[in-house]
């Protein structure tokens, strides 16, 4: 299923760049984005600045095409630059978190549809269940640019988010946002519970281990695999059984009962507590991990529960990718709404990358793509090619990706994926870290000669 002739030179030389631009065109469709704003926003108007124009500006910064928001504003075409930079920043300050959240959800829906038609899902982590990984992320401190921040030396935090990852498709399914950088992750769990569906398995770290959250999942006919928090005490029932080994240590299992948060009495539900005696202590010095679950033993034995929890690091890798290959945190955006908006656009771009990787998995094999392909080198290729490609192929030609039928889009992406030379994007994992050598005493303002050190003269 060939693209029009205008795409052919880039499709032959840099197929992954054409893939990326096409997927971004679909997920960042201006008409669709304006419709989301009209349907979701409670305040604000698009009389002077279309919301899609704001998304275009910020997405260029998030993708690294432009180094700053103002640089993206300067690069606007004449027919788009009908407003001042002050109006732009005022508009950024008023983007409601609910609109930012809806953008992520919409991109996840579109990405999921394409991945499913491609057949690019990863093998299910637990057959018969829908796994979801939950983790929190507080946005890094910003500069003290806005007047409210100029009286303090303290690091200003513009907000916090909880991201829900679909590990089968490797997309950010949705995000829960708060503008309060000091807010506890637990204060957002009521909103997370609204997302729980029957047969879901929610995988999370100990920060999310509260009685209300565990019982909330249970009452929505869902399941959990969550590390037990040290402050959450229960009553152990029966003896602890040794059940073998997993990749990180020896596995034990025991039953545990907690107080029902509604009645204040010990509930009838007995949860399973999986204990892993670790071969190597964690960075916090823990030698054991206790994982709570209500999954039936017939569907998931203790070793499988340990493996499911270990897969939680998938979302840490996603956050790393957002930070290293996408500019998800723009330190010049002090206003919380603007900072959260930028973070959500980075999640949309992450979902676009997930579609690319799904097509590559189908074309080259899941193990090859997941273990050897570097998102960092893909992003470098995209940045090097994007501006020239957009000059050679004007914007109006890319609009075909917005309305292209899913089946045709999948065929186009797959054809391009087969033409990708994965060696260009190969990972180069470093070896194990060596302990740092002992350094000489540091004197403030001191310096040494590199030449003398190399030649043993100092």
Buried (B, 14 or more C-beta within 10 A) or exposed (E): EEBEEEBEEBBEEBBBBBBBBBBBBBBBBBEBBBBBBEEBBEEBEBEEBBBBBBBBBBBBBBBBBBEEBBEBBEBBEEEBBEBEEEEBBBBBBBBBBEBBBBBBBBBBBBBBBBBBBBEBBBEEBBEEBBBBBBBBBBBBBBEBBBEEBEEEEEEBBBBBBBBBBBBBBBBBBBBBBBBEBEBEBBEBBEBBBEBBEEEBBBBBBBBBBBBEBBBBBBEBEBBBBBBBBEEBEBEEEEEEEEBEBBEBBBBBBBBBBBBBBEEEEEBEEBBBBBBBBBEEEEEEEEEEBBBBBBBEEEEBBBBBBBBBBBBBEBBEEBBEBBBEBBBBBBBBBBBBBBBBBBBBBBBBBBBBBBBBBBBBBBBBEBEEBEEBBBBEBBBBBBBEBBEEBBEEBEEEBBEBBBEBEBEEBBBBBBBBBEBBEBEBBEEEEEEEEEEEEEEEEEEEEEEEEEEEEEEEEE
